[in-house]
Amino acid sequence: MTSALSDRRAGTRRRWHEKFLVEERVVPASARRNLYISSAVLVLVGLVCFLVVLDSVRESDGLSAIDRPIQSWLEGMRSPTLTVVMAVVATVFGPIVLPIIVLVTVVWWGFAARHAWRPLLLACSMIVGVATVQILAPVIGRHRPPVSAMLIGVDHTSSFPSGHVMGAADFLVITTYLVFSRRRNPVHTVIALVVAFVLALATAACRVYLGYHWPTDVLASMSLSLIVIGGVIAVDTWRTVRVRPATQESP
């Protein structure tokens, strides 16, 4: 009786483990090494870029010189139709709609997928991104562009970095990576990542166009997103990737 009960409990733990934790991929050693290298490069590039942008903003030199010219250029492009499009993009990736999209995605993916590892990783990475912006923005305390430039309401919160842009970049790129990293066709993966980055850049342009951020604000957010994305790739690789035995390698 005791042995049967222990076996049932062990079976329950194993099924729970397989559902929520295990999602192993067997790849050549070179593929796992490349994933770790990509992760390290993304983190390093993101960190360096963020520090360069931050230093420029604090010293009011360097990259901060692009802020007013780009803002003026985008303001010159304003039209009623384009403003509506930009407002829709800002709403979709804003602090109300985007969390709902993430929640629905995570819940649906968790029930539909064989494993819950990827939706859980997506949820955790989004929380890390939000927490990063919430910590940095008030500490850095940069003022937004003039209220007169804002098109859909007034926002007096800190400007640097942009929560909209980081949320959009994290969600789009991390979701794309988690979905397409399991596909065998690298062309599809590259195309999907390019589309995700373009959409993230569109969100960045949207925030400057609408008058709520300086260009360096959104550059900082994109840089921080590279760090988060690199971290996701590293954690996902460590947890799920297993090296194919040398005897199974293709000659």
C-alpha positions in Angstrom: 0.0 0.0 0.0 2.8 2.4 1.0 4.8 1.5 -2.1 1.8 2.1 -4.4 1.1 5.4 -2.7 4.7 6.5 -3.1 4.7 5.4 -6.8 1.5 7.5 -7.4 3.1 10.5 -5.7 6.3 10.1 -7.7 4.2 9.8 -10.9 2.3 13.0 -10.0 5.6 14.9 -9.3 7.0 13.6 -12.6 4.0 14.7 -14.6 4.1 18.1 -12.9 7.7 18.4 -13.6 7.3 17.5 -17.2 4.4 19.9 -17.6 5.9 23.0 -15.9 9.7 22.5 -16.0 11.0 20.1 -18.6 11.2 21.1 -22.3 14.5 19.7 -23.4 16.0 20.2 -26.8 18.9 18.1 -28.1 21.3 20.0 -30.3 24.9 19.8 -31.3 27.5 21.3 -28.9 28.2 24.0 -31.4 24.6 25.1 -31.5 24.5 25.4 -27.7 27.7 27.3 -27.7 26.4 29.7 -30.3 23.3 30.4 -28.2 25.4 31.3 -25.2 27.7 33.5 -27.3 24.6 35.3 -28.8 23.3 35.8 -25.3 26.6 37.2 -24.0 26.9 39.5 -27.0 23.3 40.9 -26.6 23.9 41.5 -22.9 27.3 43.2 -23.5 26.0 45.4 -26.4 22.9 46.3 -24.5 24.8 47.3 -21.3 27.4 49.3 -23.2 24.8 51.1 -25.3 22.7 51.9 -22.2 25.7 53.3 -20.3 26.7 55.4 -23.3 23.2 56.8 -23.7 22.9 57.4 -19.9 26.2 59.3 -19.8 25.1 61.4 -22.7 21.8 62.3 -21.1 23.4 63.2 -17.7 26.1 65.3 -19.3 23.8 66.8 -22.0 26.3 65.9 -24.7 27.1 63.1 -27.1 24.0 61.3 -28.3 21.7 63.7 -26.5 22.5 66.1 -29.4 20.1 64.1 -31.6 17.1 64.7 -29.3 15.7 68.0 -30.5 16.5 67.6 -34.2 14.8 64.2 -34.4 11.9 65.4 -32.3 11.4 68.4 -34.6 11.7 66.2 -37.7 8.9 63.9 -36.4 6.8 66.8 -35.4 7.0 68.1 -38.9 5.6 64.8 -40.1 2.4 65.1 -38.0 -0.9 64.6 -39.7 -4.4 63.6 -38.4 -4.2 60.2 -40.0 -0.7 59.4 -38.8 -1.5 60.7 -35.3 -4.4 58.3 -35.1 -2.2 55.4 -36.1 0.5 56.3 -33.6 -2.1 56.7 -30.9 -3.4 53.2 -31.6 0.1 51.8 -31.4 0.8 53.7 -28.1 -2.5 52.3 -26.6 -1.8 48.7 -27.7 1.7 48.8 -26.1 0.6 51.0 -23.2 0.3 50.2 -19.5 -3.3 49.0 -19.7 -3.6 47.0 -22.9 -0.2 45.4 -23.0 -0.5 43.7 -19.6 -3.8 42.2 -20.7 -2.3 41.0 -23.9 0.6 39.4 -22.0 -1.7 37.8 -19.5 -3.9 36.3 -22.2 -0.9 35.1 -24.1 0.7 33.5 -21.1 -2.5 31.8 -19.9 -3.5 30.5 -23.3 0.0 29.4 -24.1 0.3 27.7 -20.7 -2.9 25.6 -21.4 -2.2 25.0 -25.0 1.4 24.0 -24.9 2.8 20.7 -23.9 5.1 22.5 -21.5 4.6 25.7 -19.5 8.2 26.7 -19.5 8.1 29.2 -22.3 5.0 31.2 -21.2 6.4 31.3 -17.6 9.7 32.6 -19.0 7.9 35.2 -21.0 5.9 36.3 -17.9 9.0 36.5 -15.8 11.0 38.5 -18.4 8.1 41.0 -18.7 8.0 41.5 -15.0 11.8 42.1 -15.0 11.4 44.7 -17.7 8.7 46.5 -16.0 10.6 46.5 -12.7 13.7 47.8 -14.4 11.9 50.8 -15.8 10.0 51.5 -12.6 13.3 51.5 -10.6 15.4 53.5 -13.1 13.0 56.2 -14.2 12.5 57.9 -10.9 16.1 57.5 -9.9 17.3 59.2 -13.2 14.5 61.7 -13.1 14.7 63.0 -16.6 12.0 65.5 -17.7 9.8 64.7 -20.7 9.5 67.0 -23.7 7.4 70.1 -23.2 3.7 69.5 -22.4 2.8 71.5 -25.5 4.3 68.7 -27.7 2.2 65.9 -26.2 -0.7 65.0 -28.4 -2.9 62.6 -26.3 -2.9 64.0 -22.8 -0.3 65.2 -20.3 2.2 63.0 -18.6 4.5 64.4 -15.9 6.2 61.1 -15.0 10.0 60.6 -15.6 11.0 60.1 -19.2 14.1 57.9 -19.1 13.8 55.1 -20.1 10.5 54.5 -21.9 8.3 51.9 -20.4 6.2 51.7 -23.5 9.2 50.9 -25.7 10.8 48.4 -23.3 7.5 46.6 -22.8 6.9 46.4 -26.6 10.4 45.3 -27.4 10.5 42.7 -24.6 7.1 41.2 -25.5 7.6 41.1 -29.3 11.2 39.9 -29.5 11.1 37.5 -26.5 7.9 35.9 -27.7 9.3 35.6 -31.2 12.5 33.9 -29.9 10.6 31.5 -27.6 8.3 30.4 -30.5 10.8 30.3 -33.4 13.8 28.9 -31.5 12.1 25.6 -31.6 11.6 25.7 -35.4 14.1 24.0 -37.7 13.9 26.6 -40.5 16.4 29.4 -39.7 15.0 31.6 -42.4 11.6 31.8 -40.7 13.3 32.6 -37.5 15.3 35.5 -39.0 12.2 36.9 -40.8 10.2 36.7 -37.6 12.9 38.4 -35.5 13.2 41.2 -38.1 9.5 41.8 -38.0 9.5 41.9 -34.2 12.4 44.4 -34.2 10.6 46.6 -36.8 7.5 46.7 -34.7 9.5 47.6 -31.7 11.2 50.4 -33.6 7.8 51.6 -34.7 6.7 51.8 -31.1 9.8 53.8 -30.3 9.1 56.2 -33.1 5.5 56.5 -32.0 6.5 57.7 -28.5 8.8 60.4 -29.9 6.2 61.4 -32.5 3.5 61.8 -29.9 5.8 64.0 -27.9 6.2 61.9 -24.7 9.9 60.9 -25.1 13.2 62.1 -26.4 14.9 59.8 -28.9 17.6 58.9 -26.3 14.8 57.7 -24.0 13.8 55.1 -26.5 17.4 54.2 -27.3 18.0 53.5 -23.7 14.9 51.2 -23.6 16.0 49.3 -26.6 19.4 48.8 -25.0 17.9 47.5 -21.8 15.7 45.2 -23.8 18.8 43.7 -25.4 20.0 42.8 -21.9 16.7 41.2 -21.0 16.5 39.3 -24.2 20.1 38.1 -23.8 19.3 36.9 -20.3 16.2 35.0 -21.6 18.3 33.2 -24.2 20.9 32.3 -21.6 18.3 31.0 -19.1 16.3 29.1 -21.7 19.5 27.5 -23.1 20.7 26.5 -19.6 17.4 25.0 -18.8 16.3 23.3 -22.0 19.2 22.7 -24.3 21.0 19.4 -24.1 24.1 18.4 -26.1 23.7 15.6 -28.6 26.2 12.8 -28.0 29.2 12.9 -30.3 28.3 9.5 -31.8 25.0 11.1 -33.1 26.7 14.1 -34.7 26.5 14.3 -38.4 29.9 13.6 -40.0 
